[in-house]
């Protein structure tokens, strides 16, 4: 298995420098989504004091022609800080800063889906929408060969790996543990992890925070994998054939769904989702459904991409209602359609549009102005 050259450098030498006193200065790493809608970029600036909120952080800029976000003749893009986290790599008082991206004329960049999502979430604050997104990922070598797989051939069939224990069943636990602890240090609201295709689950978050925390969890995962010399892939079907894909199952509830008798509200929301299946499929991966078409085949614990379905405890359905929710007659439902590489701002926004704002129709929307 091929690991990166950088991961093979002597980390003890680097540590000598990381232990140097930084006086009263603070390193703030600004992070943003690039023009692919999937990749993340970052750069660091020095601050004179530790910021306590995003209001203490200055705007910044970058060359959008190098991130697929503008052409070279007018390439200045603005970074607008929107969420602040502790830095688990440089440690306190240093910070990770999630940013929105604006164009030269201060309009939201094409892949700045947070802008529209934030407006929609502000319209439904009284409903207290809660989200929990189960982020699955696959570990690859830098040669894109699956981590721990034989060079020529395949591992044993699926079955013993889910929540597995043992050297022949659990692969990459060091990365999962490092990522988990780094997220907790940073303040990312991560609620658990289990071995599957190595998913890490982020939740529960309210409103716009869901997208902020999941994107930061992804950034931290990429940085952890850098240190181990591996790649974290969010491809929804990285290995063709008789292998599970990678999704981002999204748990959703409102205040009304969580109250006594909330099952009726859940069933009403599912009815609305059934009428907008194509609309949601287009929103649930960055290629308008093309990525998910490789994953949502009706096999390997997925529904068929062309058909909407719902059921209690049914992992082959589009929407799953947990057994406990059916018994308590209140709680939440799980939308199993979003792909691992979905944009959480888009996923959470369209759920609110359909379930709370009661929008109808299959036509795409564009409120990103």
VORO-379379 format. One record per residue (C-alpha): residue in one letter; z, x, y negated. Coordinates in steps of 0.001 Angstrom, whole numbers, plus 524288, in hexadecimal, padded with zeros to 5 digits. Each point is the difference from the previous one (the first is absolute). Last residue first. Example, Ala and Ser with C-alpha at 12.3 -4.5 7.8 and 13.67 -1.06 7.14 Angstrom:
2
<node bami="S" z="81BE4" x="83566" y="80424"/>
<node bami="A" z="80294" x="7FAA6" y="80D70"/>
END
This chain:
369
<node bami="X" z="7EF22" x="79288" y="77518"/>
<node bami="X" z="80226" x="8007B" y="80EAC"/>
<node bami="X" z="7FF08" x="7F144" y="801CA"/>
<node bami="X" z="7F492" x="800C4" y="80967"/>
<node bami="X" z="7FFE7" x="7F5D3" y="80AB7"/>
<node bami="X" z="7F881" x="7FF13" y="80C83"/>
<node bami="X" z="7FA3C" x="7F2C2" y="803F3"/>
<node bami="X" z="805CE" x="7F9C4" y="80C1B"/>
<node bami="X" z="8057E" x="7F3B5" y="7F9E5"/>
<node bami="X" z="80D7C" x="7FB40" y="7FC30"/>
<node bami="X" z="80B3B" x="8045E" y="7F74F"/>
<node bami="X" z="80D43" x="7FA4F" y="80329"/>
<node bami="X" z="8075E" x="8085D" y="7F60A"/>
<node bami="X" z="80AB5" x="801E2" y="80A1F"/>
<node bami="X" z="7F990" x="801D1" y="80D47"/>
<node bami="X" z="7F215" x="803AE" y="7FC3B"/>
<node bami="X" z="8021F" x="80809" y="7F3AD"/>
<node bami="X" z="80CCE" x="8058A" y="80510"/>
<node bami="X" z="7F9C9" x="804AE" y="80CA0"/>
<node bami="X" z="7F47D" x="80539" y="7F824"/>
<node bami="X" z="808FE" x="80837" y="7F782"/>
<node bami="X" z="807EB" x="8058E" y="80B3B"/>
<node bami="X" z="7F3E1" x="804E3" y="80701"/>
<node bami="X" z="7F96B" x="8054F" y="7F3C0"/>
<node bami="X" z="80BF1" x="807A2" y="7FB7B"/>
<node bami="X" z="80229" x="804B6" y="80DE4"/>
<node bami="X" z="7F283" x="80674" y="80038"/>
<node bami="X" z="7FBD9" x="7FFAE" y="80E1F"/>
<node bami="X" z="7FE84" x="80C86" y="807E9"/>
<node bami="X" z="8082F" x="7FB50" y="80B87"/>
<node bami="X" z="7F83D" x="7F35D" y="8007F"/>
<node bami="X" z="80538" x="7F2C9" y="7FBBB"/>
<node bami="X" z="7FE76" x="7F54F" y="80A72"/>
<node bami="X" z="80D85" x="7FE79" y="805F4"/>
<node bami="X" z="80569" x="7F6B4" y="7F5A7"/>
<node bami="X" z="80E42" x="7FE6A" y="803E5"/>
<node bami="X" z="807C8" x="7F3EB" y="7FC5F"/>
<node bami="X" z="80D2D" x="7FE40" y="7F958"/>
<node bami="X" z="80D3A" x="7F94D" y="800CE"/>
<node bami="X" z="80357" x="7F1D8" y="80305"/>
<node bami="X" z="8004F" x="7F6C3" y="80B7D"/>
<node bami="X" z="80AF9" x="807F2" y="8062C"/>
<node bami="X" z="7F9C9" x="7FF2F" y="80D87"/>
<node bami="X" z="7F1F6" x="80197" y="7FB76"/>
<node bami="X" z="8042B" x="80AF6" y="7F6FF"/>
<node bami="X" z="80717" x="806DD" y="80B1F"/>
<node bami="X" z="7F3D2" x="7FF38" y="80870"/>
<node bami="X" z="7F807" x="80732" y="7F5A7"/>
<node bami="X" z="7F476" x="7F89A" y="7FA0A"/>
<node bami="X" z="7F3B8" x="80800" y="8020A"/>
<node bami="X" z="7F3C9" x="7FE63" y="7F7B5"/>
<node bami="X" z="7F29C" x="80513" y="80433"/>
<node bami="X" z="803E9" x="7FE26" y="80E2F"/>
<node bami="X" z="80041" x="80988" y="80B67"/>
<node bami="X" z="80E02" x="803A6" y="7FD56"/>
<node bami="X" z="80456" x="7F218" y="802E2"/>
<node bami="X" z="80EAB" x="7FE50" y="7FDD0"/>
<node bami="X" z="7FD9F" x="7F244" y="7FA88"/>
<node bami="X" z="7F1C5" x="7FD91" y="7FD23"/>
<node bami="X" z="7F4DA" x="8011B" y="7F65F"/>
<node bami="X" z="7F150" x="80171" y="80112"/>
<node bami="X" z="7F46B" x="802B0" y="7F739"/>
<node bami="X" z="7F328" x="80400" y="80631"/>
<node bami="X" z="7F573" x="8099D" y="7FBEF"/>
<node bami="X" z="80892" x="80C35" y="80048"/>
<node bami="X" z="804D7" x="7FCD7" y="80DAA"/>
<node bami="X" z="80EB6" x="8016D" y="800DB"/>
<node bami="X" z="806A7" x="80CB0" y="80396"/>
<node bami="X" z="80995" x="80472" y="80A6F"/>
<node bami="X" z="7F686" x="80977" y="80678"/>
<node bami="X" z="7F4DE" x="7F62D" y="8013F"/>
<node bami="X" z="7FB17" x="7F52F" y="7F705"/>
<node bami="X" z="7F6BE" x="80996" y="7F97D"/>
<node bami="X" z="80750" x="80251" y="7F34B"/>
<node bami="X" z="7FF60" x="80EE3" y="80001"/>
<node bami="X" z="7F1B2" x="803DB" y="7FDD8"/>
<node bami="X" z="7FDCF" x="7F42B" y="7F745"/>
<node bami="X" z="80BD8" x="80479" y="7F827"/>
<node bami="X" z="7F856" x="80B2D" y="7FA0B"/>
<node bami="X" z="7F4B7" x="7F71D" y="7FC2E"/>
<node bami="X" z="808E5" x="7F5B3" y="7FA0D"/>
<node bami="X" z="7FD44" x="80244" y="7F18F"/>
<node bami="X" z="7FFB8" x="80EB5" y="800DF"/>
<node bami="X" z="80DAB" x="80252" y="7FA85"/>
<node bami="X" z="80677" x="7F7B5" y="80A8D"/>
<node bami="X" z="80759" x="7F32B" y="7FF5D"/>
<node bami="X" z="7F90A" x="7F9C8" y="7F47A"/>
<node bami="X" z="7F375" x="7FC7B" y="8072D"/>
<node bami="X" z="807F2" x="7FA83" y="80B51"/>
<node bami="X" z="807F4" x="7F80B" y="7F646"/>
<node bami="X" z="7F411" x="7F930" y="7FA57"/>
<node bami="X" z="7FA61" x="7FDAE" y="80D85"/>
<node bami="X" z="80C7E" x="7F93F" y="80476"/>
<node bami="X" z="80158" x="7F74E" y="7F404"/>
<node bami="X" z="801E2" x="7F295" y="80671"/>
<node bami="X" z="8093F" x="80574" y="80A4A"/>
<node bami="X" z="80847" x="8063E" y="7F54F"/>
<node bami="X" z="80252" x="7F29D" y="7F9D9"/>
<node bami="X" z="804A4" x="7FA75" y="80CF0"/>
<node bami="X" z="80897" x="80BFD" y="801EC"/>
<node bami="X" z="8067B" x="7FD92" y="7F2CE"/>
<node bami="X" z="802F9" x="7F1E8" y="803B8"/>
<node bami="X" z="805DF" x="80479" y="80CE5"/>
<node bami="X" z="808C7" x="809AD" y="7F8E2"/>
<node bami="X" z="8045D" x="7F591" y="7F65E"/>
<node bami="X" z="8038A" x="7F70D" y="80B60"/>
<node bami="X" z="80758" x="80B32" y="80658"/>
<node bami="X" z="80867" x="800D4" y="7F3C8"/>
<node bami="X" z="808B8" x="7F4D7" y="80470"/>
<node bami="X" z="80BFF" x="8077A" y="7FBC1"/>
<node bami="X" z="7FC2F" x="80AA3" y="7F63B"/>
<node bami="X" z="7F814" x="80C2D" y="8031E"/>
<node bami="X" z="7F2FC" x="7F91C" y="7FE78"/>
<node bami="X" z="803DB" x="7FABF" y="7F298"/>
<node bami="X" z="803EA" x="80D78" y="7FB1A"/>
<node bami="X" z="7F2F3" x="8053A" y="80472"/>
<node bami="X" z="7FC0E" x="80750" y="80C23"/>
<node bami="X" z="7F63B" x="80A14" y="804B3"/>
<node bami="X" z="7FF4B" x="809F6" y="80AF0"/>
<node bami="X" z="7F3C1" x="80853" y="7FF92"/>
<node bami="X" z="7FA97" x="806CB" y="80BF7"/>
<node bami="X" z="7F9DB" x="80CC7" y="7FB9C"/>
<node bami="X" z="7F6DE" x="8032E" y="80B17"/>
<node bami="X" z="7FC23" x="80B36" y="808BE"/>
<node bami="X" z="7F74D" x="7FE05" y="80BD9"/>
<node bami="X" z="80471" x="7FF13" y="80E01"/>
<node bami="X" z="7F85C" x="8078E" y="80A1D"/>
<node bami="X" z="7F612" x="7FBA6" y="80A1C"/>
<node bami="X" z="7F40C" x="80525" y="7F8E8"/>
<node bami="X" z="7FE3A" x="80646" y="7F2CD"/>
<node bami="X" z="80A43" x="8095A" y="7FAB4"/>
<node bami="X" z="80307" x="7FF8B" y="7F165"/>
<node bami="X" z="7FF87" x="7F11C" y="7FF49"/>
<node bami="X" z="806EA" x="7FBAA" y="7F384"/>
<node bami="X" z="7FE84" x="80D6F" y="7F9A3"/>
<node bami="X" z="80CF7" x="8031C" y="7F983"/>
<node bami="X" z="7FFB3" x="80E29" y="80458"/>
<node bami="X" z="80B61" x="8094D" y="7FE04"/>
<node bami="X" z="7FAC0" x="80DD7" y="80119"/>
<node bami="X" z="80738" x="80BA5" y="805C1"/>
<node bami="X" z="80487" x="80D71" y="7FB6C"/>
<node bami="X" z="80E78" x="7FCFC" y="80162"/>
<node bami="X" z="802A3" x="80267" y="7F18A"/>
<node bami="X" z="7F3E9" x="7F845" y="7FC3C"/>
<node bami="X" z="804AC" x="7F4E9" y="808C2"/>
<node bami="X" z="80C1B" x="7FEB2" y="7F78D"/>
<node bami="X" z="7F76F" x="7FF5C" y="7F3D4"/>
<node bami="X" z="7F736" x="7F58D" y="805E6"/>
<node bami="X" z="80BE9" x="7F811" y="8041B"/>
<node bami="X" z="805E1" x="8011A" y="7F263"/>
<node bami="X" z="7F370" x="7FAB7" y="7FA08"/>
<node bami="X" z="7FFA5" x="7F4C4" y="809AE"/>
<node bami="X" z="80E23" x="7FC64" y="7FD0A"/>
<node bami="X" z="7FC9D" x="8005D" y="7F17F"/>
<node bami="X" z="7F4B3" x="7F6A3" y="80241"/>
<node bami="X" z="808FB" x="7F722" y="807D7"/>
<node bami="X" z="80AAC" x="80015" y="7F5AC"/>
<node bami="X" z="7F725" x="7FC95" y="7F4A1"/>
<node bami="X" z="7F8A8" x="7F588" y="80795"/>
<node bami="X" z="80C70" x="7F90B" y="803FC"/>
<node bami="X" z="80638" x="801AF" y="7F29E"/>
<node bami="X" z="7F601" x="7F6BB" y="7F9F9"/>
<node bami="X" z="80709" x="7F40E" y="8055F"/>
<node bami="X" z="80C89" x="801F2" y="80795"/>
<node bami="X" z="80199" x="80A70" y="80A41"/>
<node bami="X" z="80582" x="7FF38" y="80DC6"/>
<node bami="X" z="7FA7F" x="808AB" y="80478"/>
<node bami="X" z="7F842" x="80BD8" y="8048F"/>
<node bami="X" z="7FDBA" x="801DF" y="80E83"/>
<node bami="X" z="7FBE5" x="80CCC" y="805F7"/>
<node bami="X" z="7F645" x="7FF6C" y="80B14"/>
<node bami="X" z="7FD7F" x="80B45" y="8096A"/>
<node bami="X" z="7F4AB" x="7FA76" y="807E3"/>
<node bami="X" z="80B86" x="7FA27" y="806EF"/>
<node bami="X" z="80C94" x="8076D" y="7FDA9"/>
<node bami="X" z="8098F" x="7F8DD" y="7F751"/>
<node bami="X" z="80478" x="80063" y="7F1E4"/>
<node bami="X" z="80949" x="7F8A0" y="7F737"/>
<node bami="X" z="802F5" x="7F949" y="7F320"/>
<node bami="X" z="7F96A" x="808E5" y="7F61D"/>
<node bami="X" z="80321" x="7FC75" y="7F1E6"/>
<node bami="X" z="7FB66" x="80CA1" y="7F9D7"/>
<node bami="X" z="80B42" x="80623" y="7F883"/>
<node bami="X" z="7FB19" x="80DF6" y="800E8"/>
<node bami="X" z="80AF4" x="80428" y="80920"/>
<node bami="X" z="7FD6F" x="7F480" y="80909"/>
<node bami="X" z="7F174" x="80308" y="80019"/>
<node bami="X" z="8029C" x="80E5A" y="8032B"/>
<node bami="X" z="808EA" x="7FC0B" y="80B43"/>
<node bami="X" z="7F5AB" x="7F72A" y="80611"/>
<node bami="X" z="7F516" x="809E2" y="7FE02"/>
<node bami="X" z="807BB" x="80ADA" y="80685"/>
<node bami="X" z="80377" x="7F713" y="80B69"/>
<node bami="X" z="7F1EB" x="7FB76" y="801CB"/>
<node bami="X" z="7FAF8" x="80DF2" y="7FF24"/>
<node bami="X" z="809CA" x="8051A" y="809EE"/>
<node bami="X" z="7FCFF" x="7F466" y="808E4"/>
<node bami="X" z="7F1E0" x="80457" y="800FA"/>
<node bami="X" z="7FE00" x="7FC25" y="80E21"/>
<node bami="X" z="80925" x="7F787" y="80813"/>
<node bami="X" z="7FBD4" x="7FD31" y="80E11"/>
<node bami="X" z="7FEC6" x="80CD9" y="8076D"/>
<node bami="X" z="80AD0" x="806B2" y="7F855"/>
<node bami="X" z="8092B" x="7F494" y="80211"/>
<node bami="X" z="80313" x="7F30B" y="7F9A2"/>
<node bami="X" z="7F628" x="7F534" y="7FD4F"/>
<node bami="X" z="80122" x="7F543" y="7F5C2"/>
<node bami="X" z="7F22D" x="7FC49" y="8044E"/>
<node bami="X" z="7FACC" x="80BC3" y="8078B"/>
<node bami="X" z="801BA" x="7FBCA" y="80E2B"/>
<node bami="X" z="7F517" x="7F5D3" y="8004B"/>
<node bami="X" z="7F325" x="8059A" y="7FB77"/>
<node bami="X" z="7F7F9" x="80797" y="809EF"/>
<node bami="X" z="80344" x="80E3A" y="80326"/>
<node bami="X" z="7FA39" x="809D0" y="7F688"/>
<node bami="X" z="7F156" x="801AC" y="7FE53"/>
<node bami="X" z="7F5BD" x="80A32" y="802D4"/>
<node bami="X" z="7FC58" x="80D83" y="7FB42"/>
<node bami="X" z="80953" x="805EE" y="7F620"/>
<node bami="X" z="80B26" x="7F7EF" y="8059B"/>
<node bami="X" z="8068E" x="7F70D" y="7F5F6"/>
<node bami="X" z="80C65" x="804E1" y="7F945"/>
<node bami="X" z="7FB17" x="7FCF0" y="7F232"/>
<node bami="X" z="7F31B" x="7F8BB" y="7FFF3"/>
<node bami="X" z="7F460" x="808E9" y="7FD1D"/>
<node bami="X" z="7FBD8" x="7FF46" y="7F1B9"/>
<node bami="X" z="7FD97" x="80ED0" y="7FF88"/>
<node bami="X" z="80B56" x="800C5" y="7F65F"/>
<node bami="X" z="80850" x="7FA81" y="80B0C"/>
<node bami="X" z="8026E" x="7F170" y="7FFF7"/>
<node bami="X" z="80BE7" x="7F730" y="7FF12"/>
<node bami="X" z="7FD52" x="7F15A" y="7FFBC"/>
<node bami="X" z="805E3" x="7F655" y="7F66B"/>
<node bami="X" z="8065C" x="7F2A6" y="7FFEE"/>
<node bami="X" z="80627" x="7FA78" y="7F3AE"/>
<node bami="X" z="807EF" x="7F3BF" y="802C6"/>
<node bami="X" z="80084" x="7F8DF" y="7F2F4"/>
<node bami="X" z="80BC5" x="7F7EF" y="7FBBC"/>
<node bami="X" z="7FE18" x="7F67B" y="7F4D8"/>
<node bami="X" z="808FE" x="7F6EE" y="7F87B"/>
<node bami="X" z="7FB33" x="7F5FE" y="7F610"/>
<node bami="X" z="80B15" x="7FB78" y="7F6F0"/>
<node bami="X" z="7FA4E" x="7F27D" y="7FCF6"/>
<node bami="X" z="804AD" x="800EC" y="7F1E0"/>
<node bami="X" z="7F84F" x="80CA0" y="7FE4A"/>
<node bami="X" z="7F323" x="7F924" y="802D8"/>
<node bami="X" z="7F7E9" x="802C4" y="7F3BD"/>
<node bami="X" z="80544" x="80DE3" y="7FE90"/>
<node bami="X" z="7FACC" x="80302" y="80D92"/>
<node bami="X" z="7F22C" x="7FC5A" y="7FBB7"/>
<node bami="X" z="80069" x="808FF" y="7F437"/>
<node bami="X" z="80540" x="80B51" y="80817"/>
<node bami="X" z="7F572" x="7FE1B" y="80A36"/>
<node bami="X" z="7F543" x="800CF" y="7F5B8"/>
<node bami="X" z="804A0" x="80D32" y="7FB02"/>
<node bami="X" z="803B4" x="8050E" y="80D71"/>
<node bami="X" z="7F1F3" x="7FF57" y="80481"/>
<node bami="X" z="7FCC7" x="80C74" y="7F894"/>
<node bami="X" z="7F43A" x="8033D" y="80888"/>
<node bami="X" z="7F618" x="7FC59" y="7F57D"/>
<node bami="X" z="807D7" x="8068B" y="7F53C"/>
<node bami="X" z="807B6" x="7F6E4" y="7F746"/>
<node bami="X" z="7FB03" x="8001F" y="7F1DB"/>
<node bami="X" z="80527" x="80A0F" y="7F66A"/>
<node bami="X" z="7F2E6" x="8038F" y="7F9CE"/>
<node bami="X" z="7FFCB" x="80D16" y="80745"/>
<node bami="X" z="80380" x="7F907" y="80C9C"/>
<node bami="X" z="80DC5" x="7FC52" y="80425"/>
<node bami="X" z="8070E" x="8046D" y="80C52"/>
<node bami="X" z="80D2F" x="7FACB" y="8044F"/>
<node bami="X" z="80A2D" x="80A1C" y="80349"/>
<node bami="X" z="80A5B" x="8030D" y="80A37"/>
<node bami="X" z="80949" x="80A93" y="7FB5A"/>
<node bami="X" z="80726" x="808E8" y="8098B"/>
<node bami="X" z="80B9F" x="806A1" y="7F9B9"/>
<node bami="X" z="807CD" x="80C9A" y="7FEFA"/>
<node bami="X" z="80EA3" x="7FFCD" y="7FD66"/>
<node bami="X" z="801CD" x="80068" y="80B6C"/>
<node bami="X" z="7F7B7" x="8046A" y="80B94"/>
<node bami="X" z="7F366" x="80813" y="7FFEE"/>
<node bami="X" z="7FB2B" x="7F989" y="80C82"/>
<node bami="X" z="80805" x="7F36D" y="80007"/>
<node bami="X" z="7FC26" x="7FCC2" y="7F1DF"/>
<node bami="X" z="807BC" x="7F45F" y="7FAF5"/>
<node bami="X" z="7F7AE" x="7F43D" y="7FCA1"/>
<node bami="X" z="7FAB0" x="7F9BC" y="7F384"/>
<node bami="X" z="7F648" x="7F4D2" y="7FF0D"/>
<node bami="X" z="7F602" x="7FC04" y="7F59A"/>
<node bami="X" z="7FBAD" x="80C7B" y="7F918"/>
<node bami="X" z="7F2D3" x="7FE2A" y="7F925"/>
<node bami="X" z="7F612" x="80AA9" y="80326"/>
<node bami="X" z="7F417" x="7FF9D" y="7F71B"/>
<node bami="X" z="7F220" x="803CE" y="8039F"/>
<node bami="X" z="7F733" x="80989" y="7F8B3"/>
<node bami="X" z="7F297" x="80140" y="80663"/>
<node bami="X" z="7F606" x="7FC1D" y="7F5F2"/>
<node bami="X" z="7F3EF" x="80873" y="80268"/>
<node bami="X" z="804DB" x="80474" y="80D4F"/>
<node bami="X" z="7FF3D" x="7F2BA" y="8067A"/>
<node bami="X" z="80BCF" x="7F7C2" y="8032D"/>
<node bami="X" z="80979" x="7FC6C" y="80AF3"/>
<node bami="X" z="7FB5D" x="807A2" y="80BEB"/>
<node bami="X" z="80BB7" x="8095A" y="7FEA4"/>
<node bami="X" z="7F95B" x="80BDF" y="7F9CA"/>
<node bami="X" z="7F8BF" x="7F815" y="7F5B1"/>
<node bami="X" z="80CFC" x="7F9A8" y="7FC89"/>
<node bami="X" z="80533" x="80C4D" y="7F994"/>
<node bami="X" z="80E5F" x="7FD66" y="7FD34"/>
<node bami="X" z="8093A" x="7FA02" y="7F611"/>
<node bami="X" z="80E69" x="7FE6A" y="7FCFC"/>
<node bami="X" z="80919" x="7F579" y="7FAF0"/>
<node bami="X" z="80DBF" x="80489" y="7FCEF"/>
<node bami="X" z="80BC3" x="7FC81" y="80860"/>
<node bami="X" z="80CC2" x="7FAB3" y="7FA84"/>
<node bami="X" z="7FB55" x="7F1F0" y="8013F"/>
<node bami="X" z="7FE39" x="80290" y="80E83"/>
<node bami="X" z="80ECE" x="80042" y="80120"/>
<node bami="X" z="80AA9" x="80A70" y="80076"/>
<node bami="X" z="7F799" x="80BAB" y="7FC86"/>
<node bami="X" z="80681" x="80D57" y="801B9"/>
<node bami="X" z="7FE2F" x="8089B" y="7F421"/>
<node bami="X" z="7F621" x="80975" y="7FA0E"/>
<node bami="X" z="7F4F1" x="7FB86" y="808D2"/>
<node bami="X" z="7F66A" x="808BD" y="80736"/>
<node bami="X" z="7F372" x="7FA56" y="80574"/>
<node bami="X" z="7FB28" x="7FE86" y="80DF0"/>
<node bami="X" z="7F35F" x="7FB4D" y="80631"/>
<node bami="X" z="7FCB3" x="7F5DC" y="80A32"/>
<node bami="X" z="7F4D1" x="7F91F" y="806E7"/>
<node bami="X" z="80014" x="7F53F" y="80A40"/>
<node bami="X" z="7F49E" x="7FB40" y="80838"/>
<node bami="X" z="7FD9D" x="7F1FB" y="80431"/>
<node bami="X" z="7F995" x="7F8FC" y="7F49B"/>
<node bami="X" z="7F511" x="80A06" y="80084"/>
<node bami="X" z="800F3" x="801B2" y="7F150"/>
<node bami="X" z="80D5D" x="8065A" y="8008C"/>
<node bami="X" z="80D6C" x="7F9E5" y="8012B"/>
<node bami="X" z="80A25" x="806DA" y="7F778"/>
<node bami="X" z="80B90" x="8094B" y="8007D"/>
<node bami="X" z="806B0" x="8073C" y="7F4BB"/>
<node bami="X" z="80969" x="80A92" y="804AF"/>
<node bami="X" z="80B08" x="801D7" y="7F641"/>
<node bami="X" z="8066E" x="80D64" y="7FFC5"/>
<node bami="X" z="80C79" x="80030" y="7F7F2"/>
<node bami="X" z="804E6" x="80A92" y="7F6D1"/>
<node bami="X" z="80E3A" x="80274" y="7FCC9"/>
<node bami="X" z="8006B" x="80D3C" y="806BF"/>
<node bami="X" z="7F6E2" x="80099" y="80BBD"/>
<node bami="X" z="80917" x="8082B" y="8087C"/>
<node bami="X" z="7F8CF" x="806CD" y="80B24"/>
<node bami="X" z="801CA" x="7F9FC" y="80D78"/>
<node bami="X" z="7F1B7" x="7FBF2" y="800FD"/>
<node bami="X" z="7FC28" x="80E37" y="7FE15"/>
<node bami="X" z="80731" x="8051F" y="80BE5"/>
<node bami="X" z="7FB86" x="7F3EF" y="80786"/>
<node bami="X" z="7F1D0" x="80437" y="7FEB0"/>
<node bami="X" z="802EC" x="80C73" y="8077F"/>
<node bami="X" z="80707" x="7F85E" y="80AA6"/>
<node bami="X" z="7F402" x="7F747" y="80169"/>
<node bami="X" z="7F7F4" x="80B2A" y="805A4"/>
<node bami="X" z="7F220" x="7FAA5" y="80016"/>
<node bami="X" z="7FB4F" x="7F8BD" y="80C21"/>
<node bami="X" z="80015" x="7F2B2" y="7F964"/>
<node bami="X" z="7F621" x="8050F" y="7F620"/>
<node bami="X" z="7F612" x="8031A" y="80AB0"/>
<node bami="X" z="7FFD3" x="7F1DC" y="8045A"/>
<node bami="X" z="8027E" x="7FC3C" y="80E23"/>
<node bami="X" z="7F5BC" x="7FF73" y="80AC1"/>
<node bami="X" z="803CF" x="7FAA6" y="80D50"/>
END
